[in-house]
């Protein structure tokens, strides 16, 4: 008992020391712009919202006009353009940039299909933010928070289109045909084209460092920790056979994650294109069952969302609840503007960057507009929300579990399966994001790859075994700091994206 007390005391001291050492960084990232005497919005959220709004206007509503065309691309309607199109060398590809123009054929082919690239990216974004994050947002702002969540989801589709088009346009390929892409590459190569080579190199390095930190924290430790907490809860809480043995859960997850990520993006895509549809279907079936049992309440739930959206409580919940709580704890469910998803989309098999940009804009729609909205409806209809209540991430997950249990007693077990799959898929995708950033900084040799993946798996075990505390806040700050270099690059390279969009749309016509 004394040893246990000493261990707990040590953990508390570590959290306190870590918090003190990193508070300047987290305070800077989440510094608030005051709205009223008591309410403020972190500046990073303002940047993301304004950026998404600007891109929506600049690309003339691509998030709406391009929606059905994006579905057609995923379905393969325009695949013949890839098979018979003329392969041209992008101006960004030259031997001086480290690329060999002769490999453009491999680069054009890519590694995964449009659908696989989409599921790999969705697997990283559809996660605990859709469950815990929604419950937290609604607990603060009431039903009206849902309206603002949907609005931000639609706007985020434009940011996602821009960054994923650039991810494909400026990707690189090695001698084995392995694709390397993401903000690191379009910041360096794209800004070199536009006359800002030094700025591009600096922004690329900053992004890569933050991406690695985010992959260990928010993309790994947070995911496995929250999955373990729900698993522990549904198996008996303090009476559970695994109570207080998070390291065992973490070890199992680390082994499963390790088996997948060793194989690279092809192995990850082969897993995610099966796991993602399965996990989303599991969760949505449970949610639809509850909605079906309470069908008569759905109109009143939507009325509550609409009425609450424009009340003082609704506005506070929508902007402060969804944007602050949702962003901090789940890196804004769809990560639009952060730049992470462009890493997965860069590996797609296409010669036309805008085609994948269109596919990518479906991601925020699936993640935020569909999944988050359905979670919100269940929470509202089952009466689980008490506006003005501040919930932790763990309480947010358990609140959603209680909402499902109110309809069918064994649904929390189904939710635990979905949450574990959410966490697992997010972790394997974030491991790919982190490795891409790692390889950009340290090189692409196999030994560096295995070093990163080993460290990632060790953090999985650690994440399930400890109380995250300030570590979670710091890792969230790392993820959100990725938006600074990324949004600068998106703005400066927006004309390149428009050129690619016009080229692809002209080809289709």
C-alpha positions as CSV (number, residue, x, y, z in Angstrom):
1,X,0.0,0.0,0.0
2,X,2.9,2.4,0.9
3,X,4.5,1.6,-2.5
4,X,1.2,2.4,-4.3
5,X,0.9,5.7,-2.4
6,X,4.4,6.6,-3.4
7,X,3.8,5.7,-7.0
8,X,0.6,7.8,-7.1
9,X,2.5,10.7,-5.4
10,X,5.2,10.4,-8.0
11,X,2.7,10.5,-10.8
12,X,1.1,13.6,-9.4
13,X,4.5,15.3,-9.1
14,X,5.4,14.4,-12.7
15,X,2.1,15.9,-13.9
16,X,2.7,19.0,-11.9
17,X,6.3,19.4,-13.1
18,X,5.3,18.7,-16.7
19,X,2.5,21.2,-16.5
20,X,4.7,23.9,-15.1
21,X,7.4,23.2,-17.8
22,X,4.9,23.3,-20.7
23,X,2.3,25.8,-19.4
24,X,3.9,28.7,-21.5
25,X,3.4,26.7,-24.7
26,X,-0.2,25.6,-24.0
27,X,-1.1,29.1,-22.7
28,X,0.2,30.6,-26.0
29,X,-1.6,28.1,-28.2
30,X,-4.9,28.4,-26.4
31,X,-4.7,32.2,-25.5
32,X,-8.2,33.6,-25.8
33,X,-9.6,36.5,-27.6
34,X,-12.2,38.0,-25.2
35,X,-15.8,38.2,-26.5
36,X,-17.4,39.3,-23.2
37,X,-16.1,39.7,-19.7
38,X,-16.5,36.0,-19.1
39,X,-16.3,34.4,-22.5
40,X,-13.4,34.1,-24.9
41,X,-12.3,32.1,-27.9
42,X,-8.8,30.7,-28.4
43,X,-7.1,32.5,-31.3
44,X,-6.3,29.2,-33.0
45,X,-10.0,28.5,-33.4
46,X,-10.6,31.9,-34.9
47,X,-7.9,31.3,-37.5
48,X,-9.4,27.9,-38.5
49,X,-12.9,29.4,-38.8
50,X,-11.9,32.4,-40.8
51,X,-9.6,30.3,-43.0
52,X,-12.4,27.8,-43.7
53,X,-14.8,30.7,-44.5
54,X,-12.3,32.4,-46.8
55,X,-11.7,29.2,-48.8
56,X,-15.4,28.6,-49.1
57,X,-15.8,32.0,-50.7
58,X,-12.6,31.9,-52.8
59,X,-13.5,28.5,-54.3
60,X,-17.1,29.5,-54.9
61,X,-18.7,27.1,-52.5
62,X,-16.6,24.0,-53.5
63,X,-17.8,22.3,-50.3
64,X,-21.3,22.3,-51.7
65,X,-20.9,22.4,-55.5
66,X,-18.3,19.7,-55.4
67,X,-20.1,17.3,-53.0
68,X,-21.8,15.0,-55.6
69,X,-18.8,15.1,-57.9
70,X,-16.7,13.9,-55.0
71,X,-19.0,10.9,-54.5
72,X,-18.7,10.1,-58.2
73,X,-14.9,10.2,-57.9
74,X,-15.0,7.8,-55.0
75,X,-17.3,5.5,-56.9
76,X,-14.8,5.4,-59.8
77,X,-16.8,7.2,-62.4
78,X,-13.7,9.1,-63.6
79,X,-11.2,6.3,-63.2
80,X,-10.8,6.1,-67.0
81,X,-9.2,9.6,-66.9
82,X,-6.4,8.0,-64.8
83,X,-6.0,5.0,-67.0
84,X,-5.7,6.9,-70.3
85,X,-4.6,10.4,-69.3
86,X,-1.4,11.9,-70.4
87,X,1.3,11.8,-67.7
88,X,3.0,15.2,-67.3
89,X,5.8,16.3,-65.0
90,X,4.6,18.8,-62.5
91,X,6.7,22.0,-62.5
92,X,7.4,21.3,-58.8
93,X,9.2,18.1,-59.6
94,X,12.8,18.5,-60.6
95,X,16.1,16.9,-59.8
96,X,17.1,20.0,-57.9
97,X,14.2,19.4,-55.5
98,X,15.3,15.8,-54.9
99,X,12.7,14.3,-57.2
100,X,13.4,12.3,-60.4
101,X,11.0,13.2,-63.2
102,X,11.3,9.6,-64.4
103,X,9.4,8.5,-61.3
104,X,6.4,10.6,-62.1
105,X,4.7,7.5,-63.5
106,X,5.0,5.9,-60.1
107,X,4.0,9.1,-58.4
108,X,0.9,9.2,-60.6
109,X,-0.1,5.7,-59.7
110,X,0.3,6.2,-56.0
111,X,-0.2,3.5,-53.4
112,X,-3.9,3.4,-52.4
113,X,-7.3,4.0,-54.0
114,X,-9.5,7.1,-53.5
115,X,-11.7,5.1,-51.2
116,X,-8.8,3.7,-49.2
117,X,-7.2,7.2,-48.8
118,X,-10.6,8.5,-47.6
119,X,-11.0,5.7,-45.0
120,X,-7.4,6.1,-43.8
121,X,-8.0,9.8,-43.2
122,X,-11.5,9.3,-41.8
123,X,-10.1,6.7,-39.4
124,X,-8.0,9.3,-37.8
125,X,-10.8,11.9,-37.5
126,X,-13.8,9.8,-36.6
127,X,-13.1,9.0,-33.0
128,X,-13.7,10.1,-29.4
129,X,-14.4,13.7,-30.5
130,X,-17.6,12.4,-32.1
131,X,-18.7,10.8,-28.7
132,X,-17.0,12.5,-25.8
133,X,-16.6,15.9,-27.6
134,X,-20.2,16.1,-28.6
135,X,-21.4,15.3,-25.0
136,X,-19.1,18.0,-23.6
137,X,-20.2,20.6,-26.1
138,X,-23.9,20.0,-25.5
139,X,-23.4,19.9,-21.7
140,X,-22.0,23.4,-21.9
141,X,-24.3,25.0,-24.5
142,X,-27.4,22.9,-24.8
143,X,-29.0,21.5,-27.9
144,X,-28.2,24.7,-29.9
145,X,-24.5,23.8,-29.9
146,X,-25.3,21.2,-32.6
147,X,-26.3,23.8,-35.1
148,X,-22.9,25.5,-34.9
149,X,-21.1,22.2,-35.0
150,X,-22.9,21.4,-38.3
151,X,-22.0,24.8,-39.7
152,X,-18.3,24.5,-38.9
153,X,-18.4,21.0,-40.4
154,X,-19.6,22.4,-43.7
155,X,-17.1,25.2,-43.7
156,X,-14.2,22.8,-42.9
157,X,-14.9,20.9,-46.1
158,X,-13.3,23.8,-48.0
159,X,-10.1,23.8,-45.9
160,X,-9.8,20.0,-46.3
161,X,-10.2,20.3,-50.1
162,X,-7.3,22.9,-50.3
163,X,-4.8,21.0,-48.1
164,X,-5.4,17.6,-49.6
165,X,-5.1,18.9,-53.2
166,X,-1.7,20.4,-52.2
167,X,-0.7,17.2,-50.5
168,X,-1.0,15.2,-53.8
169,X,0.4,18.0,-56.0
170,X,3.7,18.3,-54.0
171,X,4.2,14.7,-52.8
172,X,7.5,12.8,-53.4
173,X,8.3,9.2,-54.2
174,X,11.3,7.1,-53.4
175,X,13.0,4.4,-55.5
176,X,10.5,1.8,-54.2
177,X,7.5,3.8,-55.2
178,X,6.7,4.7,-51.6
179,X,4.8,8.0,-51.4
180,X,5.9,10.8,-49.0
181,X,3.5,13.8,-48.7
182,X,1.8,16.3,-46.5
183,X,2.3,19.8,-45.3
184,X,6.0,19.3,-44.9
185,X,6.4,18.9,-48.6
186,X,3.9,21.4,-50.0
187,X,5.2,24.0,-47.6
188,X,8.8,23.5,-48.7
189,X,8.3,22.9,-52.4
190,X,5.2,25.1,-52.9
191,X,6.6,28.1,-51.2
192,X,9.9,27.7,-53.1
193,X,7.9,28.0,-56.3
194,X,6.2,31.2,-55.1
195,X,9.4,32.8,-54.1
196,X,9.6,32.1,-50.3
197,X,12.1,29.2,-50.1
198,X,13.4,30.1,-46.6
199,X,10.0,30.6,-45.2
200,X,8.9,27.2,-46.7
201,X,11.7,25.3,-45.1
202,X,11.1,26.8,-41.7
203,X,7.4,26.2,-41.7
204,X,7.9,22.6,-42.9
205,X,10.3,21.9,-40.0
206,X,7.9,23.5,-37.5
207,X,5.0,21.5,-38.8
208,X,6.9,18.2,-38.7
209,X,8.0,18.7,-35.1
210,X,4.5,19.5,-33.9
211,X,3.1,16.6,-35.9
212,X,5.4,14.1,-34.2
213,X,4.4,15.4,-30.8
214,X,0.7,15.3,-31.7
215,X,1.0,11.7,-33.0
216,X,2.5,10.5,-29.6
217,X,-0.1,12.5,-27.5
218,X,-3.5,13.3,-29.0
219,X,-3.2,10.6,-31.7
220,X,-2.0,7.8,-29.4
221,X,-2.0,8.3,-25.6
222,X,-5.3,10.1,-25.4
223,X,-7.0,7.6,-27.7
224,X,-5.9,4.5,-25.9
225,X,-6.5,6.0,-22.4
226,X,-10.1,6.9,-23.1
227,X,-10.8,3.5,-24.8
228,X,-9.4,1.8,-21.7
229,X,-11.6,3.9,-19.4
230,X,-14.8,2.9,-21.2
231,X,-13.8,-0.7,-21.4
232,X,-13.0,-0.7,-17.6
233,X,-16.4,0.9,-17.0
234,X,-18.5,-1.6,-19.0
235,X,-16.7,-4.6,-17.5
236,X,-17.5,-3.6,-13.9
237,X,-15.7,-0.4,-13.1
238,X,-13.9,-0.9,-9.8
239,X,-15.0,-4.6,-9.9
240,X,-13.6,-5.1,-13.4
241,X,-11.0,-7.8,-13.9
242,X,-8.8,-5.2,-15.6
243,X,-9.3,-2.4,-13.0
244,X,-6.0,-0.6,-12.4
245,X,-4.3,-2.7,-15.0
246,X,-4.3,-0.3,-17.9
247,X,-0.8,-1.4,-19.0
248,X,-2.3,-4.8,-20.0
249,X,-4.9,-3.1,-22.2
250,X,-2.2,-0.8,-23.6
251,X,0.1,-3.8,-24.3
252,X,-2.6,-5.6,-26.3
253,X,-3.3,-2.4,-28.3
254,X,0.4,-1.8,-28.9
255,X,0.8,-5.3,-30.3
256,X,-2.2,-4.9,-32.6
257,X,-1.1,-1.4,-33.7
258,X,2.5,-2.6,-34.2
259,X,1.4,-5.4,-36.5
260,X,-0.5,-3.0,-38.7
261,X,1.8,0.0,-38.9
262,X,4.9,-2.1,-39.7
263,X,3.4,-2.7,-43.1
264,X,3.2,1.0,-44.0
265,X,0.3,2.9,-45.7
266,X,-0.8,0.0,-47.9
267,X,-1.3,-2.2,-44.8
268,X,-2.9,0.6,-42.9
269,X,-5.3,1.3,-45.9
270,X,-6.1,-2.4,-46.2
271,X,-7.1,-2.4,-42.5
272,X,-8.9,1.0,-42.4
273,X,-11.0,0.4,-45.6
274,X,-12.6,-2.5,-43.6
275,X,-12.5,-1.3,-40.0
276,X,-13.8,2.3,-40.7
277,X,-17.0,1.3,-42.5
278,X,-17.5,-1.5,-39.9
279,X,-17.0,0.7,-36.8
280,X,-19.1,3.6,-38.2
281,X,-21.9,1.1,-39.1
282,X,-21.8,-0.4,-35.5
283,X,-22.0,3.0,-33.9
284,X,-24.7,4.4,-36.3
285,X,-26.8,1.2,-35.9
286,X,-26.9,1.7,-32.2
287,X,-27.7,5.4,-32.6
288,X,-30.3,4.8,-35.2
289,X,-32.0,2.2,-33.0
290,X,-32.3,4.7,-30.2
291,X,-33.6,7.3,-32.6
292,X,-36.1,4.7,-34.0
293,X,-37.4,3.9,-30.5
294,X,-37.9,7.6,-29.9
295,X,-38.9,8.5,-33.5
296,X,-41.7,10.9,-32.4
297,X,-39.2,13.0,-30.4
298,X,-36.9,13.7,-33.4
299,X,-38.8,16.8,-34.7
300,X,-38.8,18.4,-31.2
301,X,-35.1,17.6,-31.0
302,X,-34.4,19.5,-34.2
303,X,-36.6,22.3,-33.0
304,X,-34.5,22.5,-29.8
305,X,-31.4,22.6,-31.9
306,X,-32.7,25.5,-34.0
307,X,-34.2,27.5,-31.1
308,X,-31.1,27.0,-29.0
309,X,-28.6,27.9,-31.7
310,X,-29.6,31.6,-31.5
311,X,-30.2,31.9,-27.7
312,X,-27.4,33.3,-25.6
313,X,-26.9,29.8,-24.1
314,X,-26.8,28.2,-27.6
315,X,-24.3,30.7,-29.0
316,X,-22.0,30.1,-25.9
317,X,-22.4,26.4,-26.3
318,X,-21.9,26.5,-30.0
319,X,-18.7,28.6,-30.2
320,X,-17.2,28.1,-26.7
321,X,-18.5,24.6,-26.1
322,X,-18.0,23.0,-29.5
323,X,-15.1,25.0,-30.7
324,X,-13.1,25.2,-27.4
325,X,-14.0,21.9,-25.8
326,X,-14.3,19.9,-29.0
327,X,-11.1,21.4,-30.4
328,X,-9.0,20.9,-27.3
329,X,-10.0,17.4,-26.6
330,X,-10.4,15.9,-30.1
331,X,-8.5,18.3,-32.3
332,X,-11.8,19.4,-33.9
333,X,-13.4,16.2,-35.0
334,X,-12.5,16.5,-38.6
335,X,-9.1,18.3,-38.2
336,X,-9.8,20.6,-41.2
337,X,-7.0,23.2,-41.4
338,X,-4.7,21.2,-39.2
339,X,-3.1,19.6,-42.3
340,X,-2.8,16.0,-40.9
341,X,-5.3,14.4,-43.3
342,X,-3.4,15.5,-46.3
343,X,-0.6,13.1,-45.4
344,X,-2.9,10.1,-45.8
345,X,-4.6,11.5,-49.0
346,X,-1.1,12.1,-50.6
347,X,-0.7,8.4,-51.1
348,X,-3.7,8.1,-53.4
349,X,-3.5,6.6,-56.9
350,X,-4.1,9.6,-59.2
351,X,-2.4,12.0,-61.6
352,X,-4.8,14.8,-60.8
353,X,-4.4,16.4,-57.3
354,X,-7.8,18.1,-57.4
355,X,-9.5,14.7,-57.7
356,X,-8.3,13.8,-54.2
357,X,-9.1,17.2,-52.9
358,X,-12.7,16.6,-53.9
359,X,-12.7,13.2,-52.2
360,X,-11.2,14.7,-49.1
361,X,-14.0,17.3,-48.6
362,X,-16.4,14.3,-47.9
363,X,-14.4,13.7,-44.7
364,X,-15.7,16.6,-42.6
365,X,-19.2,15.8,-43.8
366,X,-19.0,12.2,-42.7
367,X,-17.3,13.0,-39.4
368,X,-19.0,16.1,-38.2
369,X,-22.2,16.7,-40.1
370,X,-23.4,13.0,-40.0
371,X,-21.8,11.2,-37.0
372,X,-21.6,14.2,-34.6
373,X,-25.2,15.3,-35.4
374,X,-26.6,11.8,-34.7
375,X,-24.7,11.6,-31.4
376,X,-26.2,15.0,-30.5
377,X,-29.8,13.8,-31.4
378,X,-29.5,10.8,-29.1
379,X,-28.2,12.8,-26.2
380,X,-31.0,15.4,-26.6
381,X,-33.8,12.9,-27.1
382,X,-32.7,10.7,-24.1
383,X,-32.5,13.7,-21.8
384,X,-28.9,13.2,-20.8
385,X,-27.8,16.8,-21.3
386,X,-27.9,19.2,-18.4
387,X,-26.8,22.6,-19.9
388,X,-24.1,24.4,-17.9
389,X,-22.4,21.2,-16.7
390,X,-18.7,20.9,-17.3
391,X,-17.7,17.3,-18.2
392,X,-14.4,15.7,-18.5
393,X,-13.6,13.5,-21.5
394,X,-14.2,10.3,-19.5
395,X,-17.5,11.7,-18.3
396,X,-18.4,12.6,-21.9
397,X,-17.9,9.0,-23.1
398,X,-19.9,7.6,-20.2
399,X,-22.7,10.1,-20.8
400,X,-23.1,8.8,-24.3
401,X,-23.0,5.2,-23.0
402,X,-25.8,6.1,-20.6
403,X,-27.9,7.6,-23.4
404,X,-27.5,4.3,-25.4
405,X,-28.3,2.2,-22.3
406,X,-31.5,4.1,-21.8
407,X,-32.8,2.5,-25.0
408,X,-31.2,-1.0,-24.9
409,X,-29.4,-2.2,-21.8
410,X,-26.5,-3.9,-23.6
411,X,-25.7,-1.1,-26.0
412,X,-22.9,0.3,-23.8
413,X,-21.0,-2.9,-24.6
414,X,-21.5,-2.2,-28.3
415,X,-20.3,1.3,-27.7
416,X,-17.2,0.0,-26.0
417,X,-16.4,-2.1,-29.1
418,X,-17.0,1.0,-31.4
419,X,-14.8,3.2,-29.1
420,X,-11.9,0.7,-29.1
421,X,-12.2,0.5,-32.9
422,X,-12.3,4.3,-33.1
423,X,-9.2,4.5,-31.0
424,X,-7.4,1.8,-32.8
425,X,-8.1,3.3,-36.3
426,X,-7.1,6.8,-35.1
427,X,-3.8,5.4,-33.6
428,X,-2.7,3.6,-36.8
429,X,-3.5,6.6,-39.0
430,X,-1.7,9.0,-36.6
431,X,1.3,6.7,-36.5
432,X,1.5,7.1,-40.3
433,X,1.2,10.9,-39.9
434,X,3.9,11.0,-37.3
435,X,6.3,8.7,-39.2
436,X,5.9,10.9,-42.4
437,X,7.0,13.9,-40.3
438,X,9.7,11.9,-38.6
439,X,11.1,10.7,-42.0
440,X,11.1,14.3,-43.2
441,X,13.3,15.4,-40.3
442,X,15.6,12.3,-39.9
443,X,15.5,10.5,-43.2
444,X,13.8,7.5,-44.8
445,X,16.2,4.7,-43.7
446,X,14.5,1.6,-42.3
447,X,16.2,1.9,-38.9
448,X,14.8,5.4,-38.4
449,X,11.3,4.1,-39.3
450,X,11.5,1.3,-36.8
451,X,12.8,3.6,-34.1
452,X,9.8,5.9,-34.5
453,X,7.3,3.0,-34.6
454,X,8.8,1.4,-31.5
455,X,8.5,4.7,-29.6
456,X,4.9,5.0,-30.8
457,X,4.0,1.6,-29.4
458,X,5.7,2.3,-26.1
459,X,3.6,5.5,-25.8
460,X,0.5,3.3,-26.4
461,X,1.3,1.2,-23.3
462,X,2.1,4.4,-21.3
463,X,-1.1,6.1,-22.4
464,X,-3.3,3.4,-21.1
465,X,-1.4,3.1,-17.8
466,X,-1.3,6.7,-16.5
467,X,-3.6,9.5,-15.8
468,X,-2.9,11.9,-18.6
469,X,-3.6,15.2,-16.9
470,X,-1.5,18.0,-18.4
471,X,0.1,15.6,-20.9
472,X,-3.2,15.6,-22.8
473,X,-3.4,19.4,-22.8
474,X,0.1,19.6,-24.1
475,X,-0.4,17.1,-26.9
476,X,-3.6,18.9,-28.0
477,X,-1.6,22.1,-28.1
478,X,1.0,20.4,-30.3
479,X,-1.8,19.3,-32.7
480,X,-3.3,22.8,-32.9
481,X,0.0,24.5,-33.4
482,X,0.3,22.5,-36.6
483,X,-2.4,24.9,-38.0
484,X,0.0,27.9,-37.9
485,X,2.5,26.8,-40.6
486,X,-0.3,24.9,-42.5
487,X,-2.7,27.8,-42.8
488,X,0.1,30.2,-43.9
489,X,0.9,27.7,-46.7
490,X,-2.7,27.2,-47.7
491,X,-3.3,30.9,-48.1
492,X,-0.1,31.4,-50.1
493,X,-0.7,28.4,-52.4
494,X,-4.4,28.8,-53.0
495,X,-3.9,29.9,-56.6
496,X,-2.0,26.6,-57.3
497,X,-5.1,24.7,-56.0
498,X,-7.4,26.7,-58.3
499,X,-5.2,25.8,-61.3
500,X,-5.5,22.1,-60.4
501,X,-9.2,22.3,-59.9
502,X,-9.8,24.0,-63.2
503,X,-7.5,21.5,-65.0
504,X,-9.5,18.6,-63.5
505,X,-12.9,20.0,-64.1
506,X,-12.0,20.9,-67.7
507,X,-10.8,17.3,-68.2
508,X,-14.1,15.9,-66.9
509,X,-16.1,18.1,-69.3
